[in-house]
């Protein structure tokens, strides 16, 4: 019965984030924000506000390398719900670039609202919402008294305590482009979170060049440097 309660609580935590922050559900709270007119404060749930606030903080710290308002560029390159993967027309890129700027989203912590500076501002939480879901799942697990766990959702990992062998959890980091798939490195984790992202899972190729889903908001294009994969441990 405890295991069933655990599974139900974890599923509820993940479902809640998916329901609220998905770009693939027209009725999600995130899509409601994306449709909301400029200049009018929109009251937000605690979860969505927390994720947007964290995203804005990372945007400031990274000087816009991470930008939750990147949705128009993600869509232009075909990595959004439409999945039309080809190099976009110049005018589409210019329109996307003009719409992307995290500073156009103003958050009010006192009233827990978000206000858009222009109607074209569209948020995409693909780089942060999944990790928040993992955090909520961890909270649910700990609330039931579990002290040893490893949670993984789509590459986002959070750990506490030890595995069944009494050792730190062992998490593999994939070798980019390896066939068959294999680990490049195995990292022991306990009490830490880890996330990996790269250009080798979601991409298309055109005229001999690879275009990945890792969009740089400052160039309005997929990253063009030689890094294939980056892992962050926190």
N, C-alpha and C positions, 0 to 999 in steps of 0.2 A: 504493500500500500504506500509505503514511503517513496519507493521508486516511481510509482505511478504519479504521486503528487509532485515529485521532482520533475518528471518529464512534462507534466501538464504546466507547471510554473515556468519552466524554461521555454516551452513552446509559446505560451501566452506572451512572454516578454519579447520574443522574436517576432511573433505575429503583430504585436502592437506597433513595433518600429516599422515593419513592412507596410502595415495599413496606413500609418501616418506619414511616412517619408518616401513612398514609392512614386516614381515618375510614370509607372505603368498602370496605376490605378487612378482614373479620372476623379474619383471621389476622395482621394487622400488629402490630408491637411496640407501637404506640400503643394499639391496641384491647385488647391484653393488659394494658397498664397501666390502662386504663379499667375493665376487668373485675376487676382485682386487689383483694383485700379490704383494708380499712383496717388501719393499724398494722403491716403486714408489709413490710419493705424489699424492693423488687424490683430485682435487678441489671439494669442497662441497657447497651445497646451504646454505644460511644463517640459515635456520631452522635446518637442520641436524647438522650443525656445533655447533649451540647453545646448542642443546640437548646433543650432545657428550661431549661438554666442561663442561656442568653442571654435567653430569654423571661422568666424570673424577674427578671433584672437590669433589663430594660425595664419590667416591672411595677412594680418599686420606684421607678425613675426617674420613671415617669409617674403614680405614686401610684394604680395600679390601673386607669388608663384603658385600658392594654393588659393583658389577663389571659388566660393560656393555659387557665384553668379555665372559660372562658365557654361551653363546649360545651352545657350544659343550656339556656342562653338561646338559642343559635343554633338548637338543635333546636326549642325552644318556638315560635319565630317561623317555623319551616318552612324555614330555610336550611341545614339539615344534610342527611344522606343521605335523609331521608323526603320532602323537598320539598313539604310541605303548607303553603302560604303563605297565612296568614290571621292576624288579630290573635288571640293566644291568650287563653284564659279567665284570669280574675284569679288563680284558685288555682294554675294551671299556672305563671304568672309568679312568684307568690310562692315556689313550690317551687324554680323555677329560680334565683331570686335568692338563696335560702338556700343553694344548693349551690355558688354561685360565689364563690370567694375564693382567689386564688393563694397566700395564706399557708398554705392547707391542704395544700400540696404541699411536702414537705421533701426537699431533695436533699443527699446525702452525697458530696462530691467524693472523699474518700479511698477509699471502697468503691464508688463510682459506682452508687449506688442511689437510688431514689425511694420515699418513703413517703407514703401518703395519710392525711390526718387523718380522713376519713369516706368511706364507700363511694360517696356521691353525687358525689364529685369526679371530673369528666370533663374531660380535656384536649382542646383543639382547636388544632392547630398551623397552621391555614389562613393566619394572618397572618405566619408566619415560616419555615415549612419550605421553601417554594418558593425563597426567597432563599438558604437554606442549600444547596439543590440547585444553584443557579446558582454559588455559591462552590465547590462540589465540582467542577462542570464546568470552572470556570476553572482550578482546581488541576490537573485532568487535562490540559487544553490546554497549560498552562505546562510541565508535566512533559515534554511532547514538544517543547519548545523554541519554541513559537509565542509571539511577542511582540505581535502585533497581532490583536485579536479583539473582537467584540461578541457577547455572549450575551443572549438574551431568552427568558424562559419566563413566559408568562401575565402580562406587564406588569412583571416583575422584570428589570432590565437591569444588566449589568456590562460594563465596557469596559477595554481597555488599548491603548496605542499609537495607530495611525492607520488610517483606512479606505483603500480602494483608490486614492483620489485624493490620499493623503498628508496628509489633514486629520483633525481630530478627528471622531469618530463623531457623526452628527447624529440625535438621537432626538426624535421628535414626541410632544407631550403632547396628548391628545385634547380637543377642545372638547366639554364635557358636553352631551348631548342633541342634538347637531347631526345633521341629516339632509340630505344624506348625511354620513357621518363625515368629519371633517377635523381637522387639527392646529390647536390654538389657539396653540401656541408650539413652536419647534424649539430644542432645547438641545444645544450642542456638549459632548461628553463624552470624556474620555481619562483612564484611571486612576481612574475613579469608577464608583459604582453608583447606580442610580436606580429608584425604585418609585413608582407612582401608584395611588391607590385613590379611589373615589368612590361616589356614590349612584345612578349613571346606567346601570349595567350589570346589576346583580343586585338586583331589588326587586319588590314587588307594590304594587298600589294598592287601597285599600278606602275607601269613603265619601269619595272625592275626595282622599285623602291618600296620599302615597307613603311606604312603609316599606322602607328599604334594608337590605342585609345588614351594614351597619356598626353593630354592637350596642355600646352603651355599658354596660359591666358595672355602672356605678353607678346607672343608672336602670332597668336590666333591659329596655331598649327600644332600637329603632334611634335613631340620632342625630336630633335634632329641629331642629338649627340650620341656618343657610342655606348652609353650605359645601357645594359640589357635588363638589369634587375637591381632593385634596391630593397634592403630589409631594414626595418626600424625596430629596435627593442626598447621598451619603455618600462 
